[in-house]
Amino acid sequence: MRADIAAFARCWNEERFFEAHETLEPRWLRERDPGLQGLIQLAAALHHLQRGNLRGARTMLGRALPRLLRAGNAACELDQPMLAAYGGEVLGQIGVRSPSELIGQRPRL
């Protein structure tokens, strides 16, 4: 697994979503792959959720999901469609279930 993806996964698993986002930013700036951008935005959405910013979480999820599901994404060690499915569940449950419950149900990478 590439070092930046491994770092993203560690941060994700430890609920350090802002740091997860930061680990992929330099690579995305070089490659401009929509899948990487979707991973960054998904992590940002969970960061917003942690902070109680439900509107920000919804916005980031709305941007992340189509990017994670895009057919032309570069190969990635992470299962982007599975992460998109999780993001879709979160989007549908924001305001219904607690942020900590939604975050707690994230897939571990």
C-alpha positions as CSV (number, residue, x, y, z in Angstrom):
1,M,0.0,0.0,0.0
2,R,1.3,3.4,-0.9
3,A,2.6,5.4,2.1
4,D,0.0,8.2,1.7
5,I,-2.9,5.8,1.4
6,A,-1.6,3.9,4.5
7,A,-1.4,7.2,6.4
8,F,-4.9,8.0,5.3
9,A,-6.1,4.6,6.6
10,R,-4.4,5.0,9.9
11,C,-5.8,8.5,10.5
12,W,-9.3,7.3,9.3
13,N,-9.2,4.3,11.7
14,E,-8.2,6.6,14.6
15,E,-10.9,9.1,13.9
16,R,-8.4,11.8,12.9
17,F,-10.3,12.9,9.9
18,F,-8.7,16.3,9.4
19,E,-5.3,14.6,9.3
20,A,-6.6,11.9,7.0
21,H,-7.6,14.6,4.6
22,E,-4.2,16.3,4.8
23,T,-2.3,13.1,4.0
24,L,-3.8,12.9,0.5
25,E,-3.9,16.6,-0.4
26,P,-0.3,16.8,-1.9
27,R,-0.9,13.7,-4.1
28,W,-4.3,15.0,-5.3
29,L,-2.7,18.4,-6.2
30,R,-0.2,16.5,-8.4
31,E,-2.6,13.9,-9.9
32,R,-6.0,15.6,-9.8
33,D,-7.7,12.2,-9.6
34,P,-11.4,12.5,-8.7
35,G,-11.3,9.4,-6.5
36,L,-8.6,10.9,-4.4
37,Q,-10.6,14.1,-4.1
38,G,-13.6,12.0,-3.1
39,L,-11.6,10.4,-0.3
40,I,-10.4,13.8,0.9
41,Q,-14.0,15.1,0.9
42,L,-15.3,12.1,2.7
43,A,-12.7,12.6,5.5
44,A,-13.6,16.3,5.6
45,A,-17.3,15.4,5.9
46,L,-16.6,13.2,8.9
47,H,-14.4,16.0,10.4
48,H,-17.4,18.4,10.1
49,L,-19.6,15.7,11.6
50,Q,-17.3,15.4,14.6
51,R,-17.5,19.2,15.1
52,G,-21.3,19.3,14.9
53,N,-21.3,21.1,11.5
54,L,-24.1,19.1,9.9
55,R,-24.5,21.4,7.0
56,G,-20.7,21.2,6.2
57,A,-20.9,17.4,6.5
58,R,-23.8,17.2,4.0
59,T,-22.1,19.5,1.6
60,M,-18.9,17.5,1.6
61,L,-20.7,14.2,1.3
62,G,-22.7,15.5,-1.7
63,R,-19.4,16.4,-3.4
64,A,-17.5,13.2,-2.4
65,L,-20.0,10.5,-3.4
66,P,-20.1,11.1,-7.1
67,R,-16.3,11.3,-7.2
68,L,-15.9,8.1,-5.3
69,L,-18.2,6.3,-7.7
70,R,-16.7,7.7,-10.9
71,A,-15.8,4.9,-13.4
72,G,-12.6,6.7,-14.6
73,N,-10.8,6.9,-11.2
74,A,-7.2,5.8,-11.0
75,A,-6.6,2.5,-9.3
76,C,-6.6,2.8,-5.5
77,E,-5.9,0.3,-2.7
78,L,-9.1,1.5,-0.9
79,D,-12.6,0.3,-1.9
80,Q,-14.0,3.6,-3.1
81,P,-17.5,2.2,-3.9
82,M,-17.7,0.7,-0.4
83,L,-16.7,4.0,1.1
84,A,-19.3,5.8,-1.1
85,A,-22.0,3.4,0.2
86,Y,-21.0,4.3,3.7
87,G,-21.1,8.0,2.9
88,G,-24.5,7.6,1.4
89,E,-25.7,5.9,4.6
90,V,-24.3,8.8,6.6
91,L,-25.9,11.4,4.4
92,G,-29.3,9.8,4.8
93,Q,-28.9,9.5,8.6
94,I,-27.5,13.0,9.5
95,G,-29.9,14.6,11.9
96,V,-31.5,11.2,12.6
97,R,-28.7,9.4,14.4
98,S,-25.9,10.9,16.5
99,P,-22.7,12.0,14.8
100,S,-20.7,9.7,17.1
101,E,-22.9,6.7,16.1
102,L,-22.5,7.5,12.4
103,I,-18.7,7.8,12.8
104,G,-18.5,4.7,14.9
105,Q,-20.1,2.7,12.1
106,R,-17.5,3.6,9.5
107,P,-15.6,0.8,7.8
108,R,-12.1,0.3,9.1
109,L,-9.4,0.5,6.5
